[in-house]
Amino acid sequence: TVCKTSSPIPTLCLTCGTFLCCNSECCRREEAGQTIGEVTQHAQTCGFGTCVFLQLSNSLVHIVADGFISCWGSLYLNGHGEEEYN
């Protein structure tokens, strides 16, 4: 992470393996009048604007493409075939 602290929502870049802060105020920055989080910043440098991330606290996968974020969903399903977030 940019801030070198423990993130409440630790996130792993599946492209390069870097740990990042997700949804944290600590690593946000202003760019062209917009506030950009660490995950979006990282996607711009690591994947030329497109990267895939795994939130380690709830197993959600996020895809970032040109500043837009889409939730793929959880990697795990419970015994009923429903997404498992814990």
C-alpha positions as CSV (number, residue, x, y, z in Angstrom):
1,T,0.0,0.0,0.0
2,V,1.1,3.6,-0.5
3,C,0.5,4.5,3.2
4,K,2.3,1.4,4.5
5,T,-0.5,0.6,6.9
6,S,-2.9,-2.3,7.3
7,S,-5.9,-1.8,5.1
8,P,-9.4,-2.5,6.4
9,I,-10.1,-4.0,2.9
10,P,-6.9,-5.5,1.8
11,T,-6.8,-6.0,-2.0
12,L,-4.5,-8.0,-4.2
13,C,-3.6,-7.1,-7.8
14,L,-4.0,-10.3,-9.7
15,T,-1.7,-9.0,-12.5
16,C,1.4,-8.3,-10.4
17,G,0.7,-9.4,-6.8
18,T,0.8,-5.9,-5.2
19,F,-1.2,-5.4,-2.0
20,L,-3.4,-2.2,-2.0
21,C,-5.9,-0.2,0.1
22,C,-9.4,-0.4,-1.3
23,N,-12.0,2.2,-0.3
24,S,-9.6,3.9,2.0
25,E,-9.1,7.6,2.4
26,C,-5.5,7.2,3.2
27,C,-4.2,6.5,-0.3
28,R,-6.5,8.6,-2.4
29,R,-5.2,11.5,-4.5
30,E,-6.5,14.3,-6.6
31,E,-6.1,14.1,-10.3
32,A,-7.7,16.5,-12.8
33,G,-10.3,17.6,-10.3
34,Q,-11.3,14.0,-9.4
35,T,-10.4,11.9,-6.3
36,I,-8.8,8.6,-7.4
37,G,-8.3,5.6,-5.1
38,E,-5.2,3.5,-4.9
39,V,-6.8,0.6,-6.9
40,T,-7.6,2.9,-9.8
41,Q,-4.2,4.5,-9.6
42,H,-2.5,1.1,-9.6
43,A,-4.6,0.0,-12.6
44,Q,-3.3,3.0,-14.6
45,T,0.3,2.1,-14.1
46,C,0.2,-1.7,-13.9
47,G,-2.3,-2.6,-16.5
48,F,-2.5,0.5,-18.7
49,G,-5.8,1.3,-17.1
50,T,-7.2,-2.3,-16.9
51,C,-6.5,-4.7,-14.0
52,V,-8.2,-7.4,-12.0
53,F,-8.2,-7.3,-8.2
54,L,-9.2,-9.7,-5.4
55,Q,-10.5,-8.3,-2.1
56,L,-9.0,-10.6,0.5
57,S,-11.5,-9.8,3.3
58,N,-14.5,-11.0,1.3
59,S,-13.2,-12.8,-1.8
60,L,-14.8,-10.3,-4.3
61,V,-13.2,-9.9,-7.6
62,H,-13.2,-6.4,-9.2
63,I,-12.3,-5.4,-12.7
64,V,-11.0,-1.9,-13.3
65,A,-11.0,-0.6,-16.9
66,D,-10.3,3.0,-17.8
67,G,-11.4,4.3,-14.3
68,F,-14.6,2.2,-14.2
69,I,-14.9,-0.6,-11.7
70,S,-17.1,-3.6,-12.1
71,C,-17.7,-6.3,-9.4
72,W,-17.3,-9.8,-10.9
73,G,-18.5,-11.4,-7.7
74,S,-17.1,-13.9,-5.1
75,L,-14.7,-16.7,-6.0
76,Y,-16.4,-19.0,-3.5
77,L,-19.9,-20.6,-3.4
78,N,-21.5,-22.2,-0.4
79,G,-23.2,-25.6,-0.4
80,H,-26.4,-24.0,-2.0
81,G,-24.4,-22.5,-4.9
82,E,-24.7,-19.0,-3.5
83,E,-21.8,-16.5,-3.3
84,E,-19.9,-16.8,0.0
85,Y,-18.4,-13.5,1.2
86,N,-16.6,-14.6,4.4
